[in-house]
Amino acid sequence: MNHLKSLIREVPDFPKPGINFYDITTLLKDSNGLKEVVDGLSAHYHGKDIKIVAGIEARGFIFAPAVAYALGAGFVPIRKPKKLPAETERLEYALEYGSDAVEIHRDAVEPGQRVLIVDDVLATGGTAAASAKLIEKIGGQVAGLGFVIELDFLNGRAKLAGRDVYSLIQY
């Protein structure tokens, strides 16, 4: 899958100096690249009885529904606070400076359902770890976490220790 790197635009100093941003919009516009990402993520989890694919806001929403379709599963969103209309569960988590939170509808997952969490990038792992805990809080079983890109140097996988973590591209 490393050939997919050629479809990702690297933008230096975005969103601030010293940060190298991996822009997936150039991958998304390539029909073969997009298909390969969806096929690659879904192939890893094929046959693992995934019932729900949860996408993390915002770029997880791009891939998660397509992966859900490929797996014959449903899709649910994990969102930033106050974006969902019905009763939600919320989980706050620490950031380097401050905190953030994720929410999901309380009825998004049935007890014991196997859930795959999908996002575009695994960086520090904070949002992914919080999302996994949130799924478990409402009774779901986290079957895995799939990412298009993993930034190895940020060691986000450590926050997901003991979980099935899969990424297509590593930097």
KERODO-99462 format. One record per residue (C-alpha): residue number from 1; residue in one letter; x, y, z. Coordinates in Angstrom, 1 decimal. Layout:
<rs>
+-----+---+--------+--------+--------+
:   k : r :     xx :     yy :     zz :
+-----+---+--------+--------+--------+
: NUM : A :      X :      Y :      Z :
...
+-----+---+--------+--------+--------+
</rs>
This chain:
<rs>
+-----+---+--------+--------+--------+
:   k : r :     xx :     yy :     zz :
+-----+---+--------+--------+--------+
:   1 : M :    0.0 :    0.0 :    0.0 :
:   2 : N :    3.0 :    2.3 :    0.2 :
:   3 : H :    2.4 :    3.3 :   -3.4 :
:   4 : L :   -0.6 :    5.2 :   -2.2 :
:   5 : K :    1.8 :    7.7 :   -0.6 :
:   6 : S :    2.3 :    9.1 :   -4.1 :
:   7 : L :   -1.4 :   10.1 :   -4.2 :
:   8 : I :   -1.1 :   12.0 :   -0.9 :
:   9 : R :   -0.1 :   15.6 :   -1.0 :
:  10 : E :    2.3 :   16.8 :    1.7 :
:  11 : V :    1.7 :   20.4 :    2.8 :
:  12 : P :    4.5 :   21.8 :    4.9 :
:  13 : D :    3.8 :   24.2 :    7.8 :
:  14 : F :    0.1 :   23.5 :    7.9 :
:  15 : P :   -1.8 :   24.2 :   10.1 :
:  16 : K :    1.2 :   25.8 :   11.8 :
:  17 : P :    4.9 :   26.1 :   11.3 :
:  18 : G :    6.8 :   22.8 :   11.8 :
:  19 : I :    3.8 :   20.6 :   11.0 :
:  20 : N :    3.8 :   18.5 :    7.8 :
:  21 : F :    0.1 :   17.9 :    6.9 :
:  22 : Y :   -0.8 :   14.8 :    4.8 :
:  23 : D :   -3.6 :   15.9 :    2.6 :
:  24 : I :   -5.8 :   13.0 :    1.5 :
:  25 : T :   -7.9 :   15.1 :   -1.0 :
:  26 : T :   -5.5 :   14.2 :   -3.7 :
:  27 : L :   -6.0 :   10.5 :   -2.9 :
:  28 : L :   -9.8 :   10.8 :   -2.8 :
:  29 : K :  -10.0 :   12.3 :   -6.3 :
:  30 : D :   -8.1 :    9.3 :   -7.7 :
:  31 : S :  -10.7 :    6.6 :   -8.3 :
:  32 : N :   -8.2 :    3.7 :   -8.2 :
:  33 : G :   -6.6 :    5.1 :   -5.0 :
:  34 : L :  -10.0 :    5.6 :   -3.3 :
:  35 : K :  -11.1 :    2.1 :   -4.3 :
:  36 : E :   -7.8 :    0.6 :   -3.0 :
:  37 : V :   -8.2 :    2.3 :    0.4 :
:  38 : V :  -11.8 :    1.0 :    0.8 :
:  39 : D :  -10.9 :   -2.5 :   -0.4 :
:  40 : G :   -7.7 :   -2.6 :    1.8 :
:  41 : L :   -9.5 :   -1.5 :    5.0 :
:  42 : S :  -12.5 :   -3.8 :    4.4 :
:  43 : A :  -10.3 :   -6.8 :    3.4 :
:  44 : H :   -8.5 :   -6.7 :    6.7 :
:  45 : Y :  -11.8 :   -6.9 :    8.6 :
:  46 : H :  -13.7 :   -9.3 :    6.2 :
:  47 : G :  -15.0 :  -12.3 :    8.0 :
:  48 : K :  -14.7 :  -10.8 :   11.5 :
:  49 : D :  -18.4 :  -10.4 :   12.0 :
:  50 : I :  -18.4 :   -6.6 :   11.9 :
:  51 : K :  -22.0 :   -5.3 :   12.5 :
:  52 : I :  -21.3 :   -1.6 :   12.7 :
:  53 : V :  -18.6 :    0.7 :   11.3 :
:  54 : A :  -18.2 :    3.9 :   13.3 :
:  55 : G :  -16.6 :    6.8 :   11.6 :
:  56 : I :  -14.8 :    9.5 :   13.6 :
:  57 : E :  -15.6 :   13.1 :   12.7 :
:  58 : A :  -14.8 :   14.5 :   10.2 :
:  59 : R :  -12.6 :   12.6 :    7.8 :
:  60 : G :  -13.6 :    9.2 :    9.2 :
:  61 : F :  -17.0 :   10.0 :    7.7 :
:  62 : I :  -15.4 :    9.8 :    4.2 :
:  63 : F :  -14.2 :    6.2 :    4.5 :
:  64 : A :  -16.4 :    4.5 :    7.2 :
:  65 : P :  -19.6 :    4.4 :    5.2 :
:  66 : A :  -17.8 :    2.8 :    2.2 :
:  67 : V :  -16.1 :    0.3 :    4.4 :
:  68 : A :  -19.4 :   -0.5 :    6.1 :
:  69 : Y :  -21.0 :   -1.1 :    2.7 :
:  70 : A :  -18.2 :   -3.4 :    1.7 :
:  71 : L :  -18.5 :   -5.4 :    4.9 :
:  72 : G :  -22.3 :   -5.5 :    4.8 :
:  73 : A :  -22.5 :   -3.5 :    8.0 :
:  74 : G :  -24.2 :   -0.4 :    9.3 :
:  75 : F :  -22.6 :    3.0 :    9.8 :
:  76 : V :  -22.7 :    5.3 :   12.8 :
:  77 : P :  -21.0 :    8.6 :   13.4 :
:  78 : I :  -18.8 :    9.5 :   16.3 :
:  79 : R :  -19.0 :   13.3 :   16.6 :
:  80 : K :  -17.8 :   16.4 :   18.3 :
:  81 : P :  -20.0 :   17.6 :   21.1 :
:  82 : K :  -23.5 :   18.9 :   20.5 :
:  83 : K :  -23.8 :   17.7 :   16.8 :
:  84 : L :  -26.1 :   14.8 :   17.3 :
:  85 : P :  -29.9 :   15.3 :   17.7 :
:  86 : A :  -30.9 :   12.4 :   20.0 :
:  87 : E :  -29.7 :   11.3 :   23.4 :
:  88 : T :  -26.0 :   10.9 :   23.4 :
:  89 : E :  -23.2 :    9.4 :   25.5 :
:  90 : R :  -20.1 :   11.6 :   25.9 :
:  91 : L :  -16.5 :   10.8 :   26.7 :
:  92 : E :  -14.0 :   13.5 :   27.5 :
:  93 : Y :  -10.3 :   12.9 :   27.0 :
:  94 : A :   -7.1 :   14.8 :   27.7 :
:  95 : L :   -5.0 :   16.6 :   25.1 :
:  96 : E :   -1.5 :   17.9 :   25.5 :
:  97 : Y :   -3.0 :   21.3 :   26.5 :
:  98 : G :   -6.6 :   20.9 :   27.6 :
:  99 : S :   -9.3 :   18.4 :   26.8 :
: 100 : D :  -11.7 :   17.4 :   24.1 :
: 101 : A :  -14.8 :   15.1 :   23.8 :
: 102 : V :  -16.5 :   12.7 :   21.5 :
: 103 : E :  -20.2 :   11.8 :   21.5 :
: 104 : I :  -22.4 :    9.0 :   20.0 :
: 105 : H :  -26.1 :    8.3 :   20.1 :
: 106 : R :  -26.9 :    6.1 :   23.0 :
: 107 : D :  -28.8 :    3.7 :   20.7 :
: 108 : A :  -26.1 :    3.6 :   18.0 :
: 109 : V :  -24.9 :    0.1 :   19.0 :
: 110 : E :  -26.7 :   -2.9 :   20.4 :
: 111 : P :  -25.1 :   -4.6 :   23.3 :
: 112 : G :  -22.4 :   -7.0 :   22.2 :
: 113 : Q :  -22.3 :   -5.8 :   18.6 :
: 114 : R :  -18.9 :   -5.9 :   17.0 :
: 115 : V :  -17.8 :   -2.4 :   15.9 :
: 116 : L :  -15.0 :   -1.3 :   13.6 :
: 117 : I :  -13.8 :    2.2 :   14.2 :
: 118 : V :  -12.5 :    4.0 :   11.1 :
: 119 : D :  -10.6 :    7.3 :   10.7 :
: 120 : D :   -8.2 :    8.8 :    8.2 :
: 121 : V :   -5.2 :    9.3 :   10.4 :
: 122 : L :   -3.8 :    7.7 :   13.6 :
: 123 : A :   -1.7 :   10.4 :   15.2 :
: 124 : T :   -1.3 :   10.6 :   19.0 :
: 125 : G :   -4.2 :    8.1 :   19.5 :
: 126 : G :   -6.2 :   10.2 :   21.9 :
: 127 : T :   -9.4 :   10.5 :   19.8 :
: 128 : A :   -9.2 :    6.9 :   18.7 :
: 129 : A :   -8.8 :    5.6 :   22.3 :
: 130 : A :  -11.7 :    7.8 :   23.5 :
: 131 : S :  -13.9 :    6.6 :   20.6 :
: 132 : A :  -13.1 :    2.9 :   21.5 :
: 133 : K :  -14.0 :    3.6 :   25.2 :
: 134 : L :  -17.2 :    5.3 :   24.1 :
: 135 : I :  -18.3 :    2.3 :   22.0 :
: 136 : E :  -17.7 :    0.1 :   25.0 :
: 137 : K :  -19.5 :    2.5 :   27.2 :
: 138 : I :  -22.7 :    2.0 :   25.2 :
: 139 : G :  -22.3 :   -1.8 :   25.1 :
: 140 : G :  -20.4 :   -2.4 :   21.8 :
: 141 : Q :  -17.4 :   -4.6 :   21.4 :
: 142 : V :  -14.5 :   -2.9 :   19.6 :
: 143 : A :  -13.4 :   -5.4 :   16.9 :
: 144 : G :  -10.7 :   -3.1 :   15.5 :
: 145 : L :   -9.6 :    0.3 :   14.5 :
: 146 : G :   -8.7 :    1.0 :   10.9 :
: 147 : F :   -6.8 :    4.0 :    9.5 :
: 148 : V :   -5.7 :    5.1 :    6.1 :
: 149 : I :   -2.5 :    6.7 :    7.5 :
: 150 : E :   -0.5 :    6.1 :   10.7 :
: 151 : L :    2.1 :    8.6 :   11.9 :
: 152 : D :    4.4 :    6.1 :   13.6 :
: 153 : F :    6.6 :    8.8 :   15.1 :
: 154 : L :    3.7 :   10.0 :   17.3 :
: 155 : N :    3.3 :    6.5 :   18.8 :
: 156 : G :   -0.5 :    6.7 :   18.8 :
: 157 : R :   -0.7 :    2.9 :   18.6 :
: 158 : A :    0.5 :    2.8 :   22.3 :
: 159 : K :   -2.8 :    4.3 :   23.4 :
: 160 : L :   -4.6 :    1.4 :   21.6 :
: 161 : A :   -2.5 :   -1.4 :   23.1 :
: 162 : G :   -4.3 :   -4.8 :   23.0 :
: 163 : R :   -6.6 :   -3.7 :   20.2 :
: 164 : D :   -6.6 :   -4.8 :   16.6 :
: 165 : V :   -5.1 :   -1.7 :   14.9 :
: 166 : Y :   -4.6 :   -1.7 :   11.2 :
: 167 : S :   -3.2 :    1.1 :    9.0 :
: 168 : L :   -2.7 :    1.1 :    5.2 :
: 169 : I :    0.1 :    3.7 :    5.1 :
: 170 : Q :    2.8 :    4.5 :    7.6 :
: 171 : Y :    4.9 :    7.7 :    7.9 :
+-----+---+--------+--------+--------+
</rs>
